[in-house]
Amino acid sequence: MNRRAYRRRDSFGGMSRRDFLSLMTAAAASAGVIAVSAGCAPLLGGAAGTKIGGKLNLCVWQGYDDPKAAKPFTDKYQVVTTGTYMSANEECLVKETAAPGSFDNIALNMTYCPSFQKAGLILPVDLNVVKSWPDIIEGLRSQPYITIDGKPWLVPYIWGTTCVVYNPKKVTVPTGFEFKDLAFDDKLKGRITVLDDPAGSMIMISLMNGFKNPTLITKDQLKQNVDLGKQLKSRLLSITSSVSDTSDAMVRGDSWVHLDGWEQITKAVIDGGGSAASAYPAHSWSWCDGWMVTSHSNNVATAWAYVNQMTSPEAMAIIGDDQFYAPSNKKAFPLLGQAAAAMFSITNLEPALAQSPVLPLPPDKSDQYSTFSDWQQAWSEIKGA
């Protein structure tokens, strides 16, 4: 998001090769620094003799470690969390692969879960500790990305369906609209932004082209996406790099529409004094980020107890109000404040999830389909047009 679901800039998570090597070195230097403090409180519902307390190192999107949501837990057990904030999902995978044990908890897009599991970097969900599991929305718990070998490996956290963010004082969004209807509306030319996100933006263009499986497209279909993407690029105000860039353009009045958005952008514009609303195209896609515990964590008991706290109804309601993300815990919805409750209705979101599913990433290697590397090159060509 930043679209959390598909923000995947390049094979090194948006970094140059020099930055990647520096990151690997830094990750190696930080391995093994997490320790469990002495005299910690007992773990309720966990294995005999395990303790809660001490330090947790997190690799998360900024805001996911909301201190207000964690406070009842961190205060009670004297837990100190340190967050490493990523700008692309791959960064956590790169760092934990380079130096296993760099992190205790990782929270990112669920489509990356199989990569972590295959590499032996994460543990299956401890259902003895994560009491929130039965209350997680079934459409998220049942996603194939998180159930491997018959066990869950990630606890869904926040989620949403990709939407259009627009200025209702300037734009009327018709019922049953598609991304293409706004992108090629001549009245909006020069008033539209999209995110600098190869996967997300290319999925949107695939939908504009009417491709049935947006992330599984042939090389010929990718060429069609490049052609349409260049037409789209000529109509944009700009390609933005962050939530703040996007919201600032809307607050200034330069942008009237952000095509590949999510609800947090709507809130950011309103908080900045602008006018914004969200609308969902007839064909879109959903995303979900969740918590994992690393297999090399030095504080496993505390890591799972932290996940239990952050996915509790009370914590999820705070996240929904503070960050404007839809909660994964269905019991959190009645606890949301007025603004978030008006945006996030489980009776609306569950059908949206069914209609706009969480999509797989493009394949890394394929003889049949265009790969993610192909998508990166295509997006670079579109941006350079």
Secondary structure, 3 states (H helix, E strand, C coil): CCCCCCCCCCCCCCCCHHHHHHHHHHHHHHCCCCCCCCCCEECCCCCCCCEECEEEEEEECCCCCCHHHHHHHHHHHCEEEEEEECCCCHHHHHHHHHCCCCCCEEEEEHHHHHHHHHCCCECCCCCCCCCCHHHECHHHHCCCCCEECCEECCEEEEEEECEEEECCCCCCCCCCCCHHHHHCCHHHCCCEEEECCHHHHHHHHHHHCCCCCCCCCCHHHHHHHHHHHHHHHCCCCEEECCHHHHHHHHHHCCCCEEEEECHHHHHHHHHCCCCCEEECCCCCCEEEEEEEEECCCCCHHHHHHHHHHHCCHHHHHHHHHHHCCEECEHHHHHHCCHHHHHHCCHHHHHHHHHHCCECCCCCCCCCCCCCHHHHHHHHHHHHCC
